[in-house]
Amino acid sequence: MNNFKFSKIVITLLFISFAFGLFFSYLFMRERRQVHTLTISTAGKEGAYYNFATALSKIIAKHHSDINLEIATSEGSRQNADWVDQGKVDLALVQSDTPLGVNSRLVHPLFPEIFHLLATQESRIKRPRDLIGKRIALMPRGSGSYALFWLMMSHYDLSEDDFEKTTPQDYKAAAQSLINREADALFYVGVLRNPTINELVNQEGIRIIPIYQGDALQLTIPATEKGIIPEGAYDGSDPLPPQDTPSVAVRALLIANKNVDSSLIYRLTQSLYEFRSDIVRTYPQATSFGDIDVVNRLGLFIHPGSDAYLNQERPVFIVEYAEPIGLIISVMVLCASSIWQFRLWLKERQKDRADLYNLEILELIELIENTKNIEELDSLRKKLFDVLAIVIKDLDNDRISSDSFQSFTFPWEVALKALHHRENLLKTNHSTEVI
C-alpha cells in the first residue's frame, strides 16, 4: 500500500516535469517558426559577391522559410570584415587574404577569384615588371583587388613611385578608362567570365597579361594559390585568351560573426552542400567551392555551426533542438532530485512517527507490569489495541512505512504477551485470596 502511494507521487512529479518540457519545447518551436533575418555584406551590385549572395538568398528562402537573408552592399572585403567583427552584419563575403577580427568565424571557402591583369597592346606590357612608368586603373580603396595589387607589386619590388599614375575608381569607371586609353593597364581580382572583364577582353587591342611565379607569390601572400585563365574562357570561337594563361587566385570566403546562432549557420552550411545544384543554376561559379583545409593553411577559426555540419559529430536533430532537449533533461534531473529528497524526508518522518508509537508501547508495557487489578488491566488492553488501530490507519495513509510497521509489531506483541501474563497472574492471586 505504501509503495503504491509513493509510486503515485513519482508518476505525478514525472508528469509535471514532462509537461514543463513540452511547454518549453512549444516555446522553442514557436520561436523557430519566427523568421530569423540575417544580413550578408557583399560589395557593389555589379560584382560577383552580390550575385552570389542573391543566388544564395533565393535558395535559403526556398528551403528554409524561417530564414531571411538580406543583402547589404559595401566598398569591399576589408569593410565587410570590419562590419562582421563589429556585429553590424551577420555574414559577409571576403577575399581569403583579408585580415579577420577576433569576432569573425569562417563558414566556408567558396569560389576562386582570379588575378586579371589587362593591358593595351600599344603599352607593350608583357609581364608585371613592365608596369613601371605606366598608368594603372585600380579598384576602389578598401576593396580586396586594391590591396592585392600592392601586395603583388611588393613581390616584384615595385612601389607607387614606380608608376606614372595609379587611379583607384569604381569598377565600370576603371574599365572605361582602359577602353579610352586613359590607362595603360587595369588590375582586377574576380571570378572568370565576369561581364565587365569579358567586355574588355573582347575590345580591340586589349589583352590578358600572364602572371607567373604563383608558388613564389604564395610565400609572400599565403592566401593565394596558382590559377589559370583557360583558353577560350572569354571567347570560344576566336579563343580569348588564345592559350591557357598562368595567373594567381585567392578564395572568396563566407564568414560570420561568432555570435550568430549555430543552428542557423548549420542550416546555411547544409544548404551550400545539399542544394549546390540549385545555386549553380543561378550562379555557375558555385561549382568550384574550396576545401575546408583553408582553415589550417590560413589559421582561421571555423564557426561552431559550420563545424557541426562538416564533421557530422551530432545528428541534425540534436543541433537544431539542443535547447529544448537540454531544458527537458534539466527539468527531469531536477524533478528526480526533488523526488529523491522527498523520499528521504518522507522516510525520516515515517520513522520519527513510528518511534513515537514504539515509545508509547514501552510505556504501556511498564504500566501493565505494575498494574494491581483486572479493571486497570482492561483499560490498558483497550489503549494497546487503540494504538494498533492508529498505526494501521497511518500505514494506509503513508504516515509510516511498511518497514516501520514491522518494527512496531515486535514491541506491540511483547506488550500483548505481558498483558496476558499479568492477567493470569492477577487472576491466580485473586483465586488464592478467595480460598
For each residue, the residues with C-beta under 8 A, 3 or more apart:
1: 4 5 395 396 398 402
2: 5 6 395 398 401 402
3: 6 7 402
4: 1 7 8
5: 1 2 8 9 398
6: 2 3 9 10 343 346 398
7: 3 4 10 11
8: 4 5 11 12
9: 5 6 12 13 339 342
10: 6 7 13 14 339
11: 7 8 14 15
12: 8 9 15 16
13: 9 10 16 17 335 338 339
14: 10 11 17 18 332 335
15: 11 12 18 19
16: 12 13 19 20 335
17: 13 14 20 21 328 331 332 334 335
18: 14 15 21 22 328 332
19: 15 16 22 23
20: 16 17 23 24 331
21: 17 18 24 25 324 327 328 331 332
22: 18 19 25 26
23: 19 20 26 27
24: 20 21 27 28 324 327 328 331
25: 21 22 28 29 321 324 327 328
26: 22 23 29 30
27: 23 24 30 31
28: 24 25 31 32 321 323 324 327
29: 25 26 32 33 324
30: 26 27 33 34
31: 27 28 34
32: 28 29 66 320
33: 29 30 66
34: 30 31 66
35: 65 66 67 68
36: 66 67 68 261 264
37: 68 69 70
38: 67 68 69 70 90 91 260 264 268
39: 69 70 71 72 89 90 91
40: 53 56 57 69 70 71 72 89 90 91 92 93
41: 72 73 74 79 80 83 84 89 91 92 93
42: 47 49 50 52 53 71 72 73 74 80 92 93
43: 47 49 50 73 74 75 76 77 80 93 143
44: 47 50 73 170 171
45: 50 73
46: 50 171 172 196
47: 42 43 44 50 51 171 190
48: 51 52 111 113 190 191 194 252 285
49: 42 43 52 53 93 252
50: 42 43 44 45 46 47 53 54 71 73
51: 47 48 54 55 283
52: 42 48 49 55 56 93 110 111 252 283 285 286
53: 40 42 49 50 56 57 69 71 93
54: 50 51 57 58 71 282 283
55: 51 52 58 59 279 282 283 286
56: 40 52 53 59 60 69 271 272 279
57: 40 53 54 60 61 69 70 71
58: 54 55 61 62 282
59: 55 56 62 63 271 275 278 279 282
60: 56 57 63 64 67 68 69 268 271
61: 57 58 64 65 67 68 69
62: 58 59 275 278
63: 59 60 271 275
64: 60 61 67 267 271
65: 35 61
66: 32 33 34 35 36
67: 35 36 38 60 61 64 264 267 268
68: 35 36 37 38 60 61
69: 37 38 39 40 53 56 57 60 61 91
70: 37 38 39 40 57
71: 39 40 42 50 53 54 57
72: 39 40 41 42 83 89
73: 41 42 43 44 45 50
74: 41 42 43 79 80 83 92
75: 43 78 79 140 141 142 143
76: 43 79 80 139 140 142 143 144 145 146
77: 43 80 81 93 94 95 98 143 144 147
78: 75 81 82 94 98 142 143 144 147
79: 41 74 75 76 82 83 142
80: 41 42 43 74 76 77 83 84 89 92 93 94 98 255
81: 77 78 84 85 92 94 98 99 100 101 104 255
82: 78 79 85 86 101
83: 41 72 74 79 80 86 88 89 92
84: 41 80 81 87 88 89 90 91 92 100 101 103 104 255 256 257
85: 81 82 100 101 102 103 104 257
86: 82 83 101 103
87: 84 103 257 259
88: 83 84
89: 39 40 41 72 80 83 84 92 257
90: 38 39 40 84 256 257 260
91: 38 39 40 41 69 84 107 254 255 256 257 260 268
92: 40 41 42 74 80 81 83 84 89 254 255 256
93: 40 41 42 43 49 52 53 77 80 110 252 253 254 255
94: 77 78 80 81 98 100 144 252 253 255
95: 77 98 113 144 148 189 223 250 251 252 253
96: 109 223 250 251 252 253 294 298
97: 144 147 148 151 221 223 224 250
98: 77 78 80 81 94 95 144 147 253
99: 81
100: 81 84 85 94 104 255 300
101: 81 82 84 85 86 104
102: 85
103: 84 85 86 87 257 258 259
104: 81 84 85 100 101 255 256 257 258 301
105: 255 256 257 258 300 301 302 303 304 306
106: 109 253 254 255 294 295 300 301 302 303 306
107: 91 253 254 255 256 265 268 269 302 303 305 306
108: 253 254 269 272 289 290 292 306
109: 96 106 251 252 253 254 289 290 291 292 294
110: 52 93 251 252 253 254 286 289 290
111: 48 52 191 251 252 285 286 288 289 290
112: 191 225 227 249 250 251 252 288 290
113: 48 95 144 189 190 191 249 250 251 252
114: 189 190 191 192 227 229 247 248 249
115: 148 152 187 189 211 227 247 248 249
116: 186 187 188 189 190 194 197 208 229 247
117: 128 185 186 187 208 209 211 247
118: 178 185 186 187 188 197 200 201 206 207 208 209
119: 123 125 134 184 185 186 206 207 209
120: 123 125 178 181 184 185 205 206
121: 124 205 206 207
122: 181 205
123: 119 120 130 134 184 185
124: 121 130
125: 119 120 130 131 134 184 185 209
126: 130 209
127: 130 209 210 212
128: 117 131 152 153 156 158 209 211
129: 132 156 158
130: 123 124 125 126 127 134
131: 125 128 134 136 153 158 162 163 184 185
132: 129 158 162 163
133: 162 163 164
134: 119 123 125 130 131 163 164 184 185
135: 163 164 165 166 167 182 183 184 185
136: 131 149 163 165 166 167 183 184 185 186 187
137: 167 169 174 175 177 178 182 183 185 186 187
138: 145 146 149 166 167 168 169 174 186 187
139: 76 143 144 145 146 149 168 169 170 171 174 187 188 189
140: 75 76 143 146 168 169 170
141: 75 146 168
142: 75 76 78 79 146
143: 43 75 76 77 78 139 140 146 147
144: 76 77 78 94 95 97 98 113 139 147 148 189 250
145: 76 138 139 148 149 187 188 189 190
146: 76 138 139 140 141 142 143 149 150 168
147: 77 78 97 98 143 144 150 151
148: 95 97 115 144 145 151 152 189 221 250
149: 136 138 139 145 146 152 153 187
150: 146 147 153 154 160
151: 97 147 148 154 155 220 221
152: 115 128 148 149 155 156 211 217 221 248
153: 128 131 149 150 156 158 159 162
154: 150 151 157 158 159 220
155: 151 152 213 216 217 220 221
156: 128 129 152 153
157: 154
158: 128 129 131 132 153 154 162 163
159: 153 154 162
160: 150 163 166
161:
162: 131 132 133 153 158 159
163: 131 132 133 134 135 136 158 160 166
164: 133 134 135
165: 135 136
166: 135 136 138 160 163
167: 135 136 137 138 174 177 183
168: 138 139 140 141 146
169: 137 138 139 140 173 174 177
170: 44 139 140 173 174
171: 44 46 47 139 174 175 188 196
172: 46 175 176 196
173: 169 170 176 177
174: 137 138 139 167 169 170 171 177 178 183 186 188
175: 137 171 172 178 179 186 196 199 200
176: 172 173 179 180
177: 137 167 169 173 174 180 182 183 186
178: 118 120 137 174 175 181 182 183 185 186 200 206
179: 175 176 200 203 206
180: 176 177
181: 120 122 178 184
182: 135 137 177 178
183: 135 136 137 167 174 177 178 186
184: 119 120 123 125 131 134 135 136 181
185: 117 118 119 120 123 125 131 134 135 136 137 178 209
186: 116 117 118 119 136 137 138 174 175 177 178 183 200
187: 115 116 117 118 136 137 138 139 145 149
188: 116 118 139 145 171 174 194 196 197
189: 95 113 114 115 116 139 144 145 148 250
190: 47 48 113 114 116 145 194 197
191: 48 111 112 113 114 194 285
192: 114 229 230 233 285
193: 197 198 233 234 285
194: 48 116 188 190 191 197 198
195: 198 199
196: 46 171 172 175 188 199 200
197: 116 118 188 190 193 194 200 201 234
198: 193 194 195 201 202 234
199: 175 195 196 202 203
200: 118 175 178 179 186 196 197 203 206
201: 118 197 198 206 207 208 234 235 240 241
202: 198 199 234 235 240
203: 179 199 200 206
204:
205: 120 121 122
206: 118 119 120 121 178 179 200 201 203
207: 118 119 121 201 241
208: 116 117 118 201 229 240 241 245
209: 117 118 119 125 126 127 128 185
210: 127 245 246 247
211: 115 117 128 152 214 217 246 247 248
212: 127 246
213: 155 216 217
214: 211 217 218 224 225 226 227 246 247 248
215: 218 219 226
216: 155 213 219 220
217: 152 155 211 213 214 220 221 224 248
218: 214 215 221 222 224 225 226
219: 215 216 222
220: 151 154 155 216 217
221: 97 148 151 152 155 217 218 224 250
222: 218 219 297 298
223: 95 96 97 250 251 298
224: 97 214 217 218 221 248 249 250
225: 112 214 218 248 249 250 251
226: 214 215 218 246 248 249
227: 112 114 115 214 246 247 248 249
228: 244 245 246 247
229: 114 116 192 208 233 241 244 245 247
230: 192 233 244
231: 239 241 242 243 244 245
232: 235 236 239 240 241
233: 192 193 229 230 240 241
234: 193 197 198 201 202 240 241
235: 201 202 232 238 239 240
236: 232 239
237:
238: 235
239: 231 232 235 236 242 243
240: 201 202 208 232 233 234 235
241: 201 207 208 229 231 232 233 234 244 245
242: 231 239
243: 231 239
244: 228 229 230 231 241
245: 208 210 228 229 231 241
246: 210 211 212 214 226 227 228
247: 114 115 116 117 210 211 214 227 228 229
248: 114 115 152 211 214 217 224 225 226 227
249: 112 113 114 115 224 225 226 227
250: 95 96 97 112 113 144 148 189 221 223 224 225
251: 95 96 109 110 111 112 113 223 225 290 294
252: 48 49 52 93 94 95 96 109 110 111 112 113
253: 93 94 95 96 98 106 107 108 109 110 294
254: 91 92 93 106 107 108 109 110 272
255: 80 81 84 91 92 93 94 100 104 105 106 107
256: 84 90 91 92 104 105 107 260 265 303
257: 84 85 87 89 90 91 103 104 105 260
258: 103 104 105 301 303
259: 87 103
260: 38 90 91 256 257 264 265 303 305
261: 36 264 265 305
262: 265 266 303 304 305 308 319
263: 266 267 305 319 320 322
264: 36 38 67 260 261 267 268 305
265: 107 256 260 261 262 268 269 303 304 305 306
266: 262 263 269 270 305 306 308 309 316 319 320
267: 64 67 263 264 270 271 305 320
268: 38 60 67 91 107 264 265 271 272 305 306
269: 107 108 265 266 272 273 305 306 309 310
270: 266 267 273 274 309 316
271: 56 59 60 63 64 267 268 274 275
272: 56 108 254 268 269 275 276 279 289
273: 269 270 276 309
274: 270 271
275: 59 62 63 271 272 278 279
276: 272 273 279 280 286 287 289
277: 280 281
278: 59 62 275 281 282
279: 55 56 59 272 275 276 282 283 286
280: 276 277 283 284 286 287
281: 277 278
282: 54 55 58 59 278 279
283: 51 52 54 55 279 280 286
284: 280 287
285: 48 52 111 191 192 193 288
286: 52 55 110 111 276 279 280 283 289
287: 276 280 284
288: 111 112 285
289: 108 109 110 111 272 276 286
290: 108 109 110 111 112 251 294
291: 109 294
292: 108 109 295 302 310
293: 296 297
294: 96 106 109 251 253 290 291 297 298 300
295: 106 292 298 299 300 301 302
296: 293 299
297: 222 293 294
298: 96 222 223 294 295
299: 295 296
300: 100 105 106 294 295
301: 104 105 106 258 295
302: 105 106 107 292 295 306 307 310
303: 105 106 107 256 258 260 262 265 306 307
304: 105 262 265 307 308
305: 107 260 261 262 263 264 265 266 267 268 269 308 309 319
306: 105 106 107 108 265 266 268 269 302 303 309 310
307: 302 303 304 310 311
308: 262 266 304 305 311 312 313 314 319
309: 266 269 270 273 305 306 312 319
310: 269 292 302 306 307
311: 307 308
312: 308 309
313: 308
314: 308 318 319
315: 318 319
316: 266 270 319 320
317: 320 321
318: 314 315 321 322 325
319: 262 263 266 305 308 309 314 315 316 322
320: 32 263 266 267 316 317
321: 25 28 317 318 324 325
322: 263 318 319 325 326
323: 28 326 327
324: 21 24 25 28 29 321 327 328
325: 318 321 322 328 329
326: 322 323 329 330
327: 21 24 25 28 323 324 330 331
328: 17 18 21 24 25 324 325 331 332
329: 325 326 332 333
330: 326 327 333 334
331: 17 20 21 24 327 328 334 335
332: 14 17 18 21 328 329 335 336
333: 329 330 336 337
334: 17 330 331 337 338
335: 13 14 16 17 331 332 338 339
336: 332 333 339 340
337: 333 334 340 341
338: 13 334 335 341 342
339: 9 10 13 335 336 342 343
340: 336 337 343 344
341: 337 338 344 345
342: 9 338 339 345 346
343: 6 339 340 346 347
344: 340 341 347 348
345: 341 342 348 349
346: 6 342 343 349 350 398
347: 343 344 350 351 401
348: 344 345 351 352
349: 345 346 352 353 399
350: 346 347 353 354 398 399 400 401 404
351: 347 348 354 355 401 404
352: 348 349 355 356
353: 349 350 356 357 394 399 400 404
354: 350 351 357 358 391 400 401 404 405 407 408
355: 351 352 358 359
356: 352 353 359 360
357: 353 354 360 361 387 390 391 400 408
358: 354 355 361 362 407 408 411
359: 355 356 362 363
360: 356 357 363 364 387
361: 357 358 364 365 384 387 408 411 412 414 415
362: 358 359 365 366 411
363: 359 360 366 367
364: 360 361 367 368 380 383 384 387 415
365: 361 362 368 369 411 414 415 418
366: 362 363 369 370
367: 363 364 370 371 380
368: 364 365 371 377 380 415 418 419 422
369: 365 366 418 422
370: 366 367
371: 367 368 376 377 380 422 426
372: 376 426
373: 376 377 426
374: 377 378 423 426 427 430
375: 378 379
376: 371 372 373 379 380
377: 368 371 373 374 380 381 419 422 423 426
378: 374 375 381 382
379: 375 376 382 383
380: 364 367 368 371 376 377 383 384 419
381: 377 378 384 385 419
382: 378 379 385 386
383: 364 379 380 386 387
384: 361 364 380 381 387 388 412 415 416 419
385: 381 382 388 389
386: 382 383 389 390
387: 357 360 361 364 383 384 390 391 412
388: 384 385 391 392 412
389: 385 386 392 393
390: 357 386 387 393 394
391: 354 357 387 388 394 395 400 405 408 412
392: 388 389 395 396
393: 389 390 396 397
394: 353 390 391 397 399 400
395: 1 2 391 392 398 399 400 402 405
396: 1 392 393
397: 393 394
398: 1 2 5 6 346 350 395 401
399: 349 350 353 394 395
400: 350 353 354 357 391 394 395 404 405 408
401: 2 347 350 351 354 398 404 405
402: 1 2 3 395 405 406
403: 406 407
404: 350 351 353 354 400 401 407 408
405: 354 391 395 400 401 402 408 409
406: 402 403 409 410
407: 354 358 403 404 410
408: 354 357 358 361 391 400 404 405 411 412
409: 405 406 412 413
410: 406 407 413 414
411: 358 361 362 365 408 414 415
412: 361 384 387 388 391 408 409 415 416
413: 409 410 416 417
414: 361 365 410 411 417 418
415: 361 364 365 368 384 411 412 418 419
416: 384 412 413 419 420
417: 413 414 420 421
418: 365 368 369 414 415 421 422
419: 368 377 380 381 384 415 416 422 423
420: 416 417 423 424
421: 417 418 424 425
422: 368 369 371 377 418 419 425 426
423: 374 377 419 420 426 427
424: 420 421 427 428
425: 421 422 428 429
426: 371 372 373 374 377 422 423 429 430
427: 374 423 424 430 431
428: 424 425 431 432
429: 425 426 432 433
430: 374 426 427 433 434
431: 427 428 434 435
432: 428 429 435
433: 429 430
434: 430 431
435: 431 432
